[in-house]
Amino acid sequence: MECQHGYEILVDALIHAEQGTFQPQFVTAEKIKTVVTAQKLPTGVDYPSFPFSELQHIIVPHIYSHNQFLVYVLDIPLLSSTLFHLYKILPFPTFKQDNVFSFIYPSKGYIFMDSLKRQYGKLSTNELTRCFHPNPIQKVCKEEIPILSYILGNDCESTLLHPSSQNIPPTCEIRVLRLTKTYWILLSFSNQWLFVTPKPENLSVICDDITKQVEIRQKGKLALDTLILQ
């Protein structure tokens, strides 16, 4: 029976490895912490300090058996001491004339910058999906994306994000489109929408069997929570 139980644990460990998780009888957060804190790291990098439930999403285990041993090899990413804020770039059209609107066409879908706005980089949607997601808010990405130093006017999106910027830099690519109906942009993690409309439009908001009429014009932000409280 003991042999059978050991075999089942071994099979479970290999299955968990295929799923990218650890076998709790062998690998715990305390064991990982003991091993990693005993190592001396280069300046500017550190081991991840996520809770164990989140740490499992960024550590890649490789497991194999050797004689009577079950061997774990863990790929643990080293994190830069600099944290970056990630922004999703959403083109927001601006009215020009006769239902024609202009907007800034982004080179990629996302940009990240440090808190001092001194460094930045850009990501496409495909590049972002290749990052690790320890939790719904934070991303851990391999150092495959170039990190650049900010220079005023040298890059469109980073210049627009910088607090010292006052004008649209000439490096921005401006495009135009014709709108015949309202253009909506849903803001993540909130019941809010940005809108641009070529003509006044009436909306009906229904909440708890109460209907409210709202008229929108030109451009702005619509907050559902505010409408409900009115």
C-alpha positions as CSV (number, residue, x, y, z in Angstrom):
1,M,0.0,0.0,0.0
2,E,2.8,2.4,0.8
3,C,4.4,1.7,-2.6
4,Q,1.1,2.3,-4.3
5,H,0.6,5.6,-2.4
6,G,4.1,6.8,-3.4
7,Y,3.4,5.9,-7.0
8,E,0.2,7.9,-6.9
9,I,2.0,10.9,-5.5
10,L,4.6,10.7,-8.3
11,V,1.9,10.5,-10.9
12,D,0.1,13.5,-9.4
13,A,3.4,15.5,-9.3
14,L,3.9,14.8,-13.0
15,I,0.3,15.8,-13.8
16,H,0.7,19.0,-11.8
17,A,3.9,19.8,-13.6
18,E,2.1,19.5,-17.0
19,Q,-0.5,22.0,-15.6
20,G,2.3,24.4,-14.4
21,T,1.6,23.8,-10.7
22,F,3.5,22.2,-7.8
23,Q,2.9,19.1,-5.8
24,P,2.2,20.4,-2.3
25,Q,3.8,17.5,-0.6
26,F,7.2,18.4,-2.2
27,V,7.3,22.1,-2.9
28,T,6.0,24.8,-0.6
29,A,6.3,28.5,-0.4
30,E,8.7,28.1,2.6
31,K,11.0,25.8,0.7
32,I,11.2,28.1,-2.3
33,K,11.8,31.1,0.0
34,T,14.6,29.3,1.9
35,V,16.4,28.4,-1.4
36,V,16.1,31.7,-3.1
37,T,17.0,33.9,-0.1
38,A,20.3,31.9,0.2
39,Q,21.4,33.1,-3.2
40,K,23.2,36.4,-3.8
41,L,21.7,38.4,-6.6
42,P,23.1,41.1,-8.9
43,T,22.3,44.7,-8.1
44,G,19.0,45.9,-9.4
45,V,17.1,42.6,-9.5
46,D,15.3,40.7,-6.8
47,Y,13.2,37.5,-6.4
48,P,9.4,38.0,-6.7
49,S,7.6,38.6,-3.5
50,F,4.1,37.6,-4.6
51,P,2.0,35.4,-2.3
52,F,2.5,31.7,-3.1
53,S,-0.9,31.4,-4.8
54,E,0.3,34.1,-7.3
55,L,3.9,32.9,-7.4
56,Q,2.7,29.7,-9.0
57,H,1.6,31.7,-12.0
58,I,5.1,33.0,-12.8
59,I,7.3,30.1,-11.9
60,V,7.7,27.4,-14.5
61,P,8.4,23.9,-13.1
62,H,10.3,21.2,-14.8
63,I,10.0,17.8,-13.1
64,Y,11.6,14.4,-13.9
65,S,12.5,11.3,-12.0
66,H,16.1,10.1,-11.5
67,N,16.6,6.7,-9.8
68,Q,14.7,7.0,-6.6
69,F,14.6,10.8,-6.7
70,L,11.9,13.2,-8.0
71,V,13.8,16.2,-9.3
72,Y,12.3,19.7,-9.5
73,V,13.9,22.5,-11.6
74,L,12.1,25.8,-11.2
75,D,12.4,28.7,-13.5
76,I,12.0,31.7,-11.2
77,P,12.1,35.1,-12.9
78,L,14.2,37.8,-11.4
79,L,12.4,41.1,-11.2
80,S,13.7,44.6,-11.9
81,S,13.6,47.0,-9.0
82,T,11.8,49.5,-11.3
83,L,8.0,49.1,-11.4
84,F,6.2,50.3,-14.6
85,H,2.6,51.5,-15.0
86,L,0.9,49.9,-18.0
87,Y,-1.5,52.0,-20.2
88,K,-3.8,50.8,-22.9
89,I,-3.8,53.2,-25.8
90,L,-7.3,54.1,-27.0
91,P,-7.5,56.5,-29.9
92,F,-10.1,59.2,-29.1
93,P,-11.5,61.0,-32.2
94,T,-11.8,64.8,-32.2
95,F,-14.3,66.6,-34.4
96,K,-13.0,68.5,-37.4
97,Q,-15.9,69.3,-39.7
98,D,-18.9,67.7,-41.5
99,N,-18.8,64.4,-39.4
100,V,-15.1,64.1,-40.1
101,F,-13.0,63.3,-37.0
102,S,-9.2,63.1,-36.5
103,F,-7.4,60.8,-34.1
104,I,-3.8,59.7,-33.2
105,Y,-3.0,56.3,-34.6
106,P,-0.9,54.4,-32.0
107,S,2.1,52.4,-33.1
108,K,1.2,49.7,-30.5
109,G,-1.7,48.9,-28.3
110,Y,0.0,49.4,-24.9
111,I,2.7,51.6,-23.4
112,F,4.4,51.3,-20.0
113,M,6.3,54.0,-18.1
114,D,8.0,54.3,-14.7
115,S,6.5,56.5,-12.0
116,L,9.0,59.3,-12.8
117,K,8.3,59.1,-16.6
118,R,11.9,58.6,-17.3
119,Q,11.7,55.2,-19.1
120,Y,9.1,53.6,-21.3
121,G,8.4,50.8,-23.6
122,K,5.6,49.6,-25.9
123,L,3.7,46.3,-26.2
124,S,1.4,44.8,-28.7
125,T,-1.6,42.7,-27.6
126,N,0.2,39.5,-28.6
127,E,3.3,40.6,-26.6
128,L,1.2,41.3,-23.6
129,T,-0.4,37.9,-23.7
130,R,3.0,36.3,-23.5
131,C,3.6,38.0,-20.1
132,F,2.9,36.2,-16.8
133,H,-0.3,37.2,-15.0
134,P,0.1,36.6,-11.2
135,N,-3.1,38.5,-10.5
136,P,-5.7,40.5,-12.5
137,I,-3.8,43.7,-12.0
138,Q,-0.1,43.0,-12.3
139,K,2.0,41.6,-15.2
140,V,5.4,40.1,-15.2
141,C,7.1,40.3,-18.7
142,K,10.4,38.9,-19.9
143,E,13.0,41.5,-20.8
144,E,12.4,41.1,-24.5
145,I,10.8,44.5,-24.9
146,P,13.2,47.4,-25.4
147,I,13.1,49.9,-22.5
148,L,13.9,53.4,-23.7
149,S,14.9,56.7,-22.1
150,Y,12.3,59.4,-22.4
151,I,13.3,62.3,-24.7
152,L,10.8,65.1,-25.2
153,G,9.1,64.9,-28.6
154,N,11.1,61.9,-29.7
155,D,8.1,59.5,-29.3
156,C,4.4,60.3,-29.7
157,E,2.7,58.3,-26.9
158,S,5.4,58.8,-24.2
159,T,5.5,62.5,-24.9
160,L,1.7,62.7,-24.5
161,L,1.9,60.9,-21.2
162,H,4.6,63.1,-19.8
163,P,3.3,65.9,-17.5
164,S,5.7,68.5,-19.1
165,S,4.1,68.1,-22.5
166,Q,1.8,70.9,-23.8
167,N,1.5,70.1,-27.5
168,I,1.0,67.1,-29.8
169,P,4.5,66.2,-31.0
170,P,5.1,65.9,-34.8
171,T,6.0,62.3,-34.4
172,C,2.3,61.4,-33.9
173,E,0.5,59.9,-36.8
174,I,-2.8,61.7,-37.4
175,R,-5.5,59.9,-39.2
176,V,-9.1,60.9,-40.1
177,L,-12.4,59.0,-40.2
178,R,-16.1,59.8,-40.8
179,L,-18.5,59.0,-38.1
180,T,-22.2,58.4,-38.8
181,K,-23.1,57.1,-35.3
182,T,-21.8,57.4,-31.7
183,Y,-18.4,55.9,-31.0
184,W,-18.1,54.3,-27.6
185,I,-15.0,53.3,-25.6
186,L,-15.5,51.2,-22.5
187,L,-13.2,52.0,-19.6
188,S,-11.8,49.0,-17.8
189,F,-12.7,48.3,-14.1
190,S,-15.5,50.8,-14.1
191,N,-19.0,51.4,-15.4
192,Q,-17.8,54.3,-17.5
193,W,-17.7,55.0,-21.2
194,L,-16.0,57.7,-23.3
195,F,-18.1,58.8,-26.3
196,V,-17.9,60.8,-29.4
197,T,-21.0,61.5,-31.4
198,P,-21.5,63.3,-34.7
199,K,-24.9,64.6,-33.6
200,P,-27.0,64.8,-30.4
201,E,-28.4,61.5,-29.3
202,N,-30.9,60.4,-26.7
203,L,-30.2,57.4,-24.5
204,S,-32.5,55.5,-22.2
205,V,-31.0,54.1,-19.0
206,I,-33.0,51.5,-17.2
207,C,-32.2,50.6,-13.6
208,D,-34.5,48.9,-11.0
209,D,-37.4,49.4,-13.3
210,I,-36.7,53.2,-13.5
211,T,-36.0,54.7,-16.9
212,K,-34.0,57.8,-17.3
213,Q,-33.5,59.8,-20.4
214,V,-30.0,61.2,-21.2
215,E,-28.9,63.4,-24.1
216,I,-25.3,63.2,-25.1
217,R,-23.5,65.8,-27.4
218,Q,-20.1,66.0,-29.0
219,K,-17.8,64.1,-26.7
220,G,-17.5,63.2,-23.0
221,K,-17.6,60.5,-20.4
222,L,-20.8,58.7,-19.3
223,A,-20.7,57.2,-15.8
224,L,-23.5,54.7,-15.0
225,D,-23.1,55.0,-11.3
226,T,-23.7,58.8,-11.5
227,L,-26.8,58.3,-13.7
228,I,-28.3,55.8,-11.2
229,L,-27.8,58.2,-8.2
230,Q,-29.4,61.1,-10.0
